[in-house]
Every structure is written in structure tokens, then in C-alpha cells.
Amino acid sequence: MRRTSQRPEVVIVGGGFAGIEACRALARAAVDVRLVDAQNHHCFQPLLYQVATAALSPADVAWPIRAILRRQKNVRVIMARVTGVDAEARRVQTSEFGLAYDYLVLATGATYSYFGHDDWTPFAPGLKHIGDATEIRRRFLLAFERAELVEDEAERERLLTFVIVGGGATGVEMAGAIAEVARQTLQHDFRRIDPRTSRIILIEAGPRVLPTFPAALSDYAVRSLRGMGVDVELNRKVTGCDAHGVSLDNGRIEAATVIWAAGVVASPAAQWIGAERDRAGRLKVNADLSVPGRPEIFAVGDTATVFDHQGRPVPGIAPAAKQMGRYVGKVIAARVEGRPAPGPFAYRHLGDLATIGRKSAVVKLGPLRLTGLVGWLFWSAVHIYFLIGVRNRFVVAVNWLWSYVTFQRGARLIGIAPR
Amino acid sequence: MRRTSQRPEVVIVGGGFAGIEACRALARAAVDVRLVDAQNHHCFQPLLYQVATAALSPADVAWPIRAILRRQKNVRVIMARVTGVDAEARRVQTSEFGLAYDYLVLATGATYSYFGHDDWTPFAPGLKHIGDATEIRRRFLLAFERAELVEDEAERERLLTFVIVGGGATGVEMAGAIAEVARQTLQHDFRRIDPRTSRIILIEAGPRVLPTFPAALSDYAVRSLRGMGVDVELNRKVTGCDAHGVSLDNGRIEAATVIWAAGVVASPAAQWIGAERDRAGRLKVNADLSVPGRPEIFAVGDTATVFDHQGRPVPGIAPAAKQMGRYVGKVIAARVEGRPAPGPFAYRHLGDLATIGRKSAVVKLGPLRLTGLVGWLFWSAVHIYFLIGVRNRFVVAVNWLWSYVTFQRGARLIGIAPR
């Protein structure tokens, strides 16, 4: 792809939180920005579990990258899959063409890690993209449909067993939402099965759920989940996933639907440039988030391994990705304009939030700790506020309000053909 | 599947407008109803083109059949694909099990007809199901993305050419909506292409669009479409579709996106029972919509060929399907209860509606004829009113209002994985 001007070219790979913020921070800089993503949309990942559990539609939590950046004239959005980087020649390679850069920002995010067991993937899908969410929704709703039809009692029990692997925020949120759908949304919909008898099992390898939260909030979350009928199993490791269920270190669960919300691994950006990475595949970076030995390449969000001023790892959450993206945009702008670079990246932790169903959440915000309905209202306000685009905020608010009042979920479509 | 009571069993195949209404009309009858559909959702087909053109999400125009019928205790909803009927043994066969019936209602709808050229299907998808709509949306949005990237001028023109085959209501509505997206929604989103230069071509084999409307309204529709930049080609026949475009009786159009909105053919219900059918595959029926020689089998909606009291064919539109479904439900209830049957089915035509973009529609309602903004407001009110479910009405209204005010479309997602 030809250059169109003499200005420095900044290529940003990835239209997630980090990539979009890097782009925006370059709005007034004398550069040409190319934002490359394999998808045409930015996905608001913190609410993806609501698509997977049929409360929201894909378009409520995703927004065309072009529409987000339409007013920023120095950006071109390019829908293409990046396959590699030639760091010597300073070129990004996509499946169809090459793209020269003066500065490169790697914001390619993370994907689920099956701890070396990639063969488990088809039996236990993770939740990273819109397509994952609609696939999980399809499996989970189809399990009830099939349970209504089978004559065999053991098979019916297997169909009504839902296993969520991993007790982080996504696992806790999925377990709570599935319990609500089974116990409330679907309770009058079937004639031969009672969805309220479903087993929802959350499996966590460590001693507590929400390990990054204070222990008291973890305990609260477990109590809330158990009150909703979720079977929370701590200190249990998954040793196998197959078409019939999951094997654990101390037993076996027959389950038609298994959802993976355990470890994450960075996308292969580190391999593209042959740079040093940590165990989770994240690039090691300098204090200005540039890659050692490659001052023109930056890594942000889940692609980089970064520590705060106390030496703790920066968590893989949206606010952290945004802060890194914004910071790198400023660093590049300063370099291009010959201004002194800003100081080293300093992560500011705003808090931790996780919801546990329709009217309960746990929130840690500095010294503030909220639980129950107050936590849930706070959580809702924050998420609606951060959704990109006024329309999305409004539609999501309407859908939530509706679900809250009626216990109904609007997006209960089982996809047969691709949708 | 075993019988669960001594009451007569009514099996309804298809959860479209006709099937749902037949079901509802049996709510107070002493029968057990089984509604069988391969999908879990009822689709509001008249608005499907709005999903295909990214204005609405799939869940805005589709609703779980179970949720619609949850309060009707004598109905079981069965998600299964019907593969045949043994009319002698009175059994419906699905891909997994058989289902005995005392009364059978065939409400299986129609699909697009390629006039014997089924090999055109992959190049020119029709619009009948949610999956068709998201596939058309994907192709149509992807064409702009690719046009932004190609260097070859002829290929760029081909990517920015959109052909709609068939000038009935669906074709007119698709052409108008695509023109709006290209001319307004996307106008600021690209840097190398100008979406406003897209060619949108509506091809109709007959002498006018909307052939069931009065000629003056057809003319108005053509003038409106041309005013929006749609190239309306009348009296032209498609002779071939391939991966590069369409061939016509008098020429050739290179186009990356072709949408089929021409003839329809009934689903194979007539073949299942080996009964007489018309040229479009629709079952010939008695005055009470039962199949000749099979008084226990009824055909409704697009599955049957029915005439009004003046001998004109009943059109394949939602109000007609609903009237037939409701009528057959009443006939079965009367027979079961030993009451005299209602008189022969009499179709009551309520009117014709078609929209031509964001603020124009044509409406014929008895002596009343509306065009322009007044027609559009009337059209909107009618469609919102008939959408099943209060929530859907409200969300659709919000989305329309938003699109109207901002020219934006919310559901612009290109699916890569199945969604």
C-alpha cells in the first residue's frame, strides 16, 4: 500500500481499547495513522458475557471502528488480518498487502489459554469476540431445547449441566447470568423439563474467586452465587475437556455446555518481531512501553507485560489498556514534534468491578467497597457511561431496565446459519 | 414421541405468522398442540431487510417462539426439522423422532425461487431468515471495506455496484435502504473511496415495480428511488448469476453484491403428503383450507394457494397468513367440539404498504393512498404495532428514531466467525 504523504506513518495493529486510545491521542499530531484490525468493529469486551447469555445483541456492545474514528481525518481504518512484521524493513504484512511504518503500535490483545491443551477449544469455547459470544449463546440455549426432547434421564441431566471454568470476573459474571436465565427467564417456557433444576457449576483452581479483589469481596461473591443456586467449586483443577463433559483432578462432570474463562495468553505479536516475552506470551517493554532495541515499536494493553510503581503487574482490564494506548500516542506525538518525551508510563488503578447477576455486584474503588444492589447500580452506571457511542449507552440502558423489570432476555436467538 | 393425554393432538409445522395464529386460535380448545419449527424463533419478515441493511439487530425482529406462547398451557414448542409426513399413519417425521397427529397444519412458508437455477443461490442470496439477513449485511458492508483497499479501478467499481433482482416490496425496500447507507450513513467513514459514488441497480423483469399496487404508486416509487440515486431497470430479465456479477437479456453488470428478491416457491410440504400443487409448489386446498381427500390436514400461509371471493389469488403477505392460521384454528376447534364448522375461508385485504427509505413510503388502504413522509409515518406506526412483544416495539422505535435523527445505523457488524 503506497504512502500518501511525507508525514511519518504510524501503524496501529488492533482496534481494542488500547488501539483506539492510541489513535485518538494522535489526533492533533502531524502523522498519518493506519489502524488495522481483522474485524470491522470495536468490541466492548466487559459486556460480552451479556451477549453470550442473551441479554444484549451483538450490536449493543460493538461499534464500527470507522464510525468511532470518522471525524479524525489523519486516520485510515484498514480491515485486514496482520500475518507478520518485518522489523528490519519496517513493514507490517497483512494477508493481502504490506504496510510501511515509521512507528508501530502492537495492540493485538489476548486470547484464551488452554494450558497447552488446544484440543479442548472446541468443547469449551472462551469469550473474547462477538462470534464467541453468539456461539456460546447458541450452545447454551440449544441445550435446553434438546433437554426438552430427549427421553433418556441421564442425557437430560447432562444437557442441563453448565460448567464454567475459571473464577475471575468473566467466570463469575457468566455463572451468575446463566443461573438467572435458567431459574427465572426460562422458568415458564418448557413443558417437560424444569429449567430451574439445571446445575450451574463454577470451577476455580485457586482457593478463591475474583483473586484480584479483597478476600472479603471474594467471599461475598461466593455466598451470592451459592444463594443463586450456583455450585462453586474451589481448589479444583480441570484435567480434560471432551464432547461429553470435563474431567477434574478429583472427579468427572458430565456436561453438554462448558465455557472457558481461565488463563489468557497474548496474541502472537511478540513472535512477529522475535522479541523477548513472558510466560503468557506478552512482550517485555521499556518504561516508555517501547520494545527493547526497537524504539519505534510499542506494545500496549494485553500485548505487553507492564508493572506499576510497586512492582505489581498491571491487570488485563479495559482501563489499563486505555491508559497505555493514550500514553503511547503521546510519546509518539512528542517524538515526531521533537518535544521532550513524557515520563515513564505510570499505571493508575481505578478499581475493581464484577457483577453477580441481576441486582448484585462487588466493587472496590480505593477505600470504597460496595456490594449488593448498591454495587450493581454503581456497576451499571459505570458500564453504560463507558460504552462508546450515545446510542449504545441508551439502548443498553433500555435493555437492562427491561430485563430488570420483566426477568426477560431479548436476544434469545439460536443461530442455525452463520449470523 | 409419546402421547401425553387422550385429547386430540394437533401438530402445527412452522412458527411463522400462520403457524403462531393457528396455535393461538386453539388456546381454549380441548386439544394438545405441538408447534414444530427448525428455528427457535419467530421472525418478523417484513422488517428483515432492516437487519440486512444494518439498521436493526436480529433480536429486534425475532422473538423466541417459546416466549410468545409461554402462557398457552396446551402447547408444546418443539425445535426440530421436519423431514416428511406419513399421511396414512398420521405421523410427522423429524430428523430425530416421529410425532403422531389427529390434525396437521402445514405452515411451512416459502423460499426464494431461482427459476430452476439453484446454482445462482450462492451468488445472489435471498432474504427469508435471520441468517440470510446477517449474511447479506456481511457481504454488503465487506464490499465497501474491500473497495477501500483495492488499487484496481475496475475492481473498485465492481465492489461498489449493488444489484437487487426483483421489484416487489422487498426489492424496493432493499434498494432504498442500500442507497441511504451508501449516500448518507457511510459518507464520512472512508478515506480513499466515496461511498456516495456507489451504483445501486434494481432490476425488474416486468413493466413496473410493486406490481400489486396501483400504477400511480408504482410510478411514485420509481421516481422516489431514482431521486435517491437508484438505477431502476424495468423489463429486463436476469439470465445468469456468477461470482463476478449478473448477466441480463440485453447486457451484463459486474457487481460484487447481488441480492435476490424475485420469485418465491413454497417449501416442500406438498411433496411430503404427495398432494396436488400449483406451479409455485403451493398446495391446492378446499374452501376450509383442508387438503382434498385429507380432511385432517390443512395448509395455510405461503404453503397454500388460495383465492378471494373475486377469484384473485390471496397475496403472500403477513396479514393473509395470519387470517388463514386463525381460521384453521377455529375449524379444528369446532370439529373437536362437535360444533358446526365456520363458513368457507374469506380473505379480507387490508391494504398494501412499502417503504422507500428514510422518510418515504407508499400505502394503499382501501380508497386511501398515502405517499412520502405521511406514508412513511403510517408505515412505521403499523409495523411497530404489529411487532410481537412490547419490548421489541419499543426498541425498534428507539432505533428508528435514532437512525432518523442521525442517519446512523447501529448494527453494522461484519461477521467473520458464525454469529
Interface residues (C-beta under 8 A of the other chain):
Chain A: M1 A38 Q39 N40 H41 S57 P58 A59 D60 A62 P64 R66 A67 R70 R71 R76 V77 I78 M79 A80 E96 F97 H129 I130 G131 D132 A133 T134 E135 L141 L142 E145 E148 L149 L186 H188 D189 F190 R191 R192 R391 N392 F394 V395 V398 N399 W402 T406 Q408 G410 A411 R412 L413 I414 G415 I416 A417 P418 R419
Chain B: M1 A38 Q39 N40 H41 S57 P58 A59 D60 A62 P64 R66 A67 R70 R71 R76 V77 I78 M79 A80 E96 F97 H129 I130 G131 D132 A133 T134 E135 R138 L141 L142 E145 E148 L149 L186 H188 D189 F190 R191 R192 R391 N392 F394 V395 V398 N399 W402 T406 Q408 G410 A411 R412 L413 I414 G415 I416 A417 P418 R419
